[in-house]
């Protein structure tokens, strides 16, 4: 699997969990085309979708209100709780942890001197934990539910001593240099330079430094280690 030619339309971050067996049956006919080319082809064929506006939301999320869907699936996430500084101070209240994401700065509604960011969400305690920007920096992460579609030799090299990879932790972020090491069922990704805003639960997708468009695999982030 490779990234799309048009980086703004690339879906490889979402498709990392595709298995080797599934790849044999998959075809991505638009992967080598940019959106204007696709629209031109659709227009030449008389397709009504040629002028259809771009979708900005997931199809099953009405009016882009993601919290409505999440609250139905995890109603406990809509319960009020405290906004807590990482040093233990309670700075304010929130109306549900589902309203916040790691790295968020705006909308905290707390009055302090220095800018604060969401650095951690403790759903069990209903705490939104905030701190300075440097607290967002992550040195390494551990993956669970890994999928590998690169060559087996590369995976063996990672298991032995660590393999260079490009790691992507958000769909809209470029992959960055890192090293992958395997130990039993655990995969550890160590960034060459600390990465900002990494959160457990989101995906980390790995690409080949020798062919940056090629997807090697990835997994879901189980834990992170802050930069010193």
PyMOL commands that set and color helices and strands:
alter all, ss='L'
color gray80, all
select helices_A, chain A and resi 7-9+20-23+35-44+48-51+62-64+66-73+75-78+97-99+133-136+152-161
alter helices_A, ss='H'
color red, helices_A
select strands_A, chain A and resi 81-85+90-94+117-122+127-131+137-148+163-168+176-183+186-196+203-208+211-226
alter strands_A, ss='S'
color yellow, strands_A
deselect
rebuild
show_as cartoon
